[in-house]
């Protein structure tokens, strides 16, 4: 015969086990439902393969357009540099030749006193040849005449002096010729500029 206490213990254990099984059975479907919903959300969040492919194609297309534009700019820059090298390749040589032209001009001024002499005629021929050579090298003399307008981009003012005939700020006389090759300045023309009345009065008072 079983004791009363043992029977009560057995009776009390059976309902607890049944309750645990019921709770575990109830919890299992809920977990499965949540896992299924999470999987659906992840599948919805995934990018469509065709859209991903189109995005990749657009990316490479944009990169190809940029590369083509950079290559075109590089070709243009190289062509421009090549043209400048041909056009201005003799710039340093011509800059060294300018003092020789200055001395030759002074010799021409001295020989001009005897225009009929053989010396003047020979120097005149050489001067024409020099002019033709400079023209072939795209070298031009900068315009600078007495009474002309002073241009700081082309002329260099060595000094100022008062003048009754020339407007203030204009060129009084040219001290040294200036030259340019194409659009580049080889050497500015050295000039004397007419001073204004106020500047001439201040210089006289000093």
C-alpha positions as CSV (number, residue, x, y, z in Angstrom):
1,X,0.0,0.0,0.0
2,X,1.1,3.5,-0.9
3,X,1.3,6.1,1.7
4,X,-1.1,9.1,1.4
5,X,1.8,11.6,1.0
6,X,3.2,9.8,-2.1
7,X,-0.2,9.7,-3.8
8,X,-0.6,13.4,-3.3
9,X,2.9,14.1,-4.7
10,X,2.1,12.1,-7.8
11,X,-1.2,13.8,-8.3
12,X,0.4,17.3,-7.9
13,X,3.2,16.5,-10.5
14,X,0.9,15.5,-13.3
15,X,-0.9,18.8,-13.8
16,X,2.4,20.7,-13.8
17,X,3.8,18.6,-16.6
18,X,0.6,19.0,-18.6
19,X,0.8,22.8,-18.1
20,X,4.4,22.9,-19.3
21,X,3.6,20.9,-22.4
22,X,0.7,23.2,-23.1
23,X,2.8,26.3,-22.8
24,X,5.6,24.9,-24.9
25,X,3.0,23.9,-27.6
26,X,1.5,27.4,-27.5
27,X,5.0,29.1,-27.7
28,X,6.2,27.1,-30.7
29,X,3.8,28.4,-33.4
30,X,4.4,32.0,-32.3
31,X,8.1,31.6,-32.8
32,X,7.6,30.1,-36.2
33,X,5.3,32.9,-37.2
34,X,7.8,35.6,-36.2
35,X,10.6,33.8,-38.1
36,X,8.4,33.6,-41.2
37,X,7.5,37.3,-41.0
38,X,11.2,38.3,-40.6
39,X,12.1,36.2,-43.7
40,X,9.4,37.9,-45.7
41,X,10.6,41.3,-44.7
42,X,14.2,40.4,-45.6
43,X,13.1,39.1,-49.0
44,X,11.1,42.3,-49.6
45,X,14.1,44.4,-48.6
46,X,16.4,42.6,-51.1
47,X,17.0,44.6,-54.4
48,X,15.6,43.2,-57.6
49,X,18.4,41.6,-59.7
50,X,17.3,43.6,-62.8
51,X,17.4,46.8,-60.9
52,X,20.8,46.0,-59.5
53,X,22.0,45.2,-63.0
54,X,20.6,48.5,-64.4
55,X,22.3,50.4,-61.6
56,X,25.6,48.7,-62.3
57,X,25.3,49.5,-66.1
58,X,24.5,53.1,-65.3
59,X,27.5,53.4,-63.1
60,X,29.9,52.0,-65.7
61,X,28.3,54.1,-68.4
62,X,28.8,57.3,-66.4
63,X,32.4,56.3,-65.7
64,X,33.0,55.6,-69.4
65,X,31.6,59.1,-70.3
66,X,33.8,60.8,-67.8
67,X,36.9,58.9,-69.0
68,X,36.1,59.8,-72.6
69,X,35.8,63.5,-71.6
70,X,39.1,63.4,-69.7
71,X,40.8,61.8,-72.7
72,X,39.4,64.4,-75.1
73,X,40.6,67.2,-72.8
74,X,44.0,65.6,-72.6
75,X,44.3,65.4,-76.4
76,X,43.3,69.1,-76.7
77,X,45.8,70.2,-74.1
78,X,48.6,68.2,-75.8
79,X,47.7,69.6,-79.2
80,X,47.8,73.2,-77.7
81,X,51.1,72.5,-76.0
82,X,52.6,71.1,-79.2
83,X,51.4,74.2,-81.1
84,X,52.9,76.5,-78.5
85,X,56.1,74.6,-78.6
86,X,56.3,75.2,-82.4
87,X,55.2,78.8,-82.2
88,X,57.3,79.9,-79.2
89,X,60.2,77.4,-79.4
90,X,62.7,80.1,-80.4
91,X,61.5,82.6,-77.7
92,X,64.7,82.4,-75.7
93,X,66.9,82.8,-78.8
94,X,64.9,85.8,-79.9
95,X,65.2,87.4,-76.5
96,X,69.0,87.1,-76.7
97,X,68.9,88.6,-80.2
98,X,67.0,91.8,-79.1
99,X,70.1,93.6,-77.7
100,X,71.9,93.0,-81.0
101,X,68.9,94.7,-82.8
102,X,69.2,97.6,-80.4
103,X,72.9,98.1,-81.2
104,X,72.2,97.8,-84.9
105,X,69.5,100.5,-84.7
106,X,71.9,102.8,-83.1
107,X,74.4,102.1,-85.9
108,X,71.7,102.9,-88.4
109,X,71.0,106.2,-86.8
110,X,74.6,107.1,-87.0
111,X,74.9,105.9,-90.7
112,X,71.7,107.8,-91.6
113,X,73.7,111.0,-91.6
114,X,75.2,109.8,-94.8
115,X,72.4,108.2,-96.6
116,X,74.2,108.0,-99.9
117,X,77.2,106.1,-98.5
118,X,77.9,102.5,-99.2
119,X,77.9,101.8,-95.4
120,X,74.4,103.1,-95.1
121,X,73.2,101.1,-98.1
122,X,74.7,97.9,-96.8
123,X,73.3,98.4,-93.3
124,X,69.9,99.1,-94.8
125,X,69.9,95.8,-96.6
126,X,70.9,94.0,-93.5
127,X,68.1,95.7,-91.6
128,X,65.5,94.6,-94.2
129,X,66.8,91.0,-93.9
130,X,66.5,91.2,-90.1
131,X,62.9,92.5,-90.5
132,X,62.0,89.6,-92.8
133,X,63.6,87.1,-90.3
134,X,61.6,88.5,-87.4
135,X,58.4,88.4,-89.5
136,X,59.0,84.7,-90.3
137,X,59.4,84.0,-86.6
138,X,56.0,85.8,-85.9
139,X,57.8,88.6,-84.1
140,X,56.3,92.1,-84.2
141,X,57.5,95.5,-83.0
142,X,55.3,97.0,-80.3
143,X,53.7,100.3,-81.4
144,X,55.1,103.1,-79.4
145,X,55.1,106.7,-80.8
146,X,55.4,110.1,-79.4
147,X,52.0,111.3,-78.4
148,X,50.6,107.8,-78.4
149,X,48.6,106.3,-75.6
150,X,50.5,104.5,-72.8
151,X,49.6,100.9,-72.3
152,X,51.0,99.3,-69.2
153,X,50.6,95.9,-70.7
154,X,53.0,96.8,-73.6
155,X,55.0,99.8,-72.4
156,X,57.3,100.4,-69.4
157,X,57.5,103.9,-68.1
158,X,61.1,104.8,-67.2
159,X,60.4,108.4,-66.1
160,X,58.0,111.3,-66.4
161,X,58.6,114.8,-67.8
162,X,56.4,117.8,-68.3
163,X,55.2,118.5,-71.9
164,X,53.1,121.3,-73.4
165,X,52.3,119.5,-76.6
166,X,51.5,116.0,-75.3
167,X,48.6,115.1,-73.0
168,X,49.5,113.9,-69.5
169,X,49.9,110.2,-69.3
170,X,50.8,109.7,-73.0
171,X,54.2,108.8,-74.5
172,X,56.7,111.6,-74.9
173,X,59.4,109.5,-76.6
174,X,60.6,105.9,-76.9
175,X,63.9,105.0,-75.3
176,X,64.0,101.4,-76.4
177,X,61.8,99.4,-78.8
178,X,59.6,96.6,-77.5
179,X,58.7,93.3,-79.2
180,X,56.2,90.5,-78.9
181,X,55.9,87.0,-80.4
182,X,52.4,86.1,-81.2
183,X,50.4,87.0,-78.1
184,X,53.4,86.8,-75.8
185,X,55.4,89.8,-74.8
186,X,59.1,89.4,-75.5
187,X,60.1,92.8,-74.1
188,X,58.1,95.9,-73.3
189,X,58.9,99.2,-74.9
190,X,60.7,101.6,-72.6
191,X,59.2,105.0,-72.8
192,X,59.0,108.4,-71.1
193,X,55.5,109.5,-70.1
194,X,54.2,113.1,-70.0
195,X,53.6,114.3,-66.5
196,X,50.4,116.1,-65.4
197,X,50.5,119.7,-64.3
198,X,50.2,118.8,-60.6
199,X,53.1,116.3,-60.9
200,X,55.3,118.8,-62.7
201,X,54.6,121.5,-60.2
202,X,55.4,119.2,-57.3
203,X,58.7,118.1,-58.9
204,X,59.7,121.7,-59.5
205,X,58.9,122.6,-55.9
206,X,61.1,119.8,-54.7
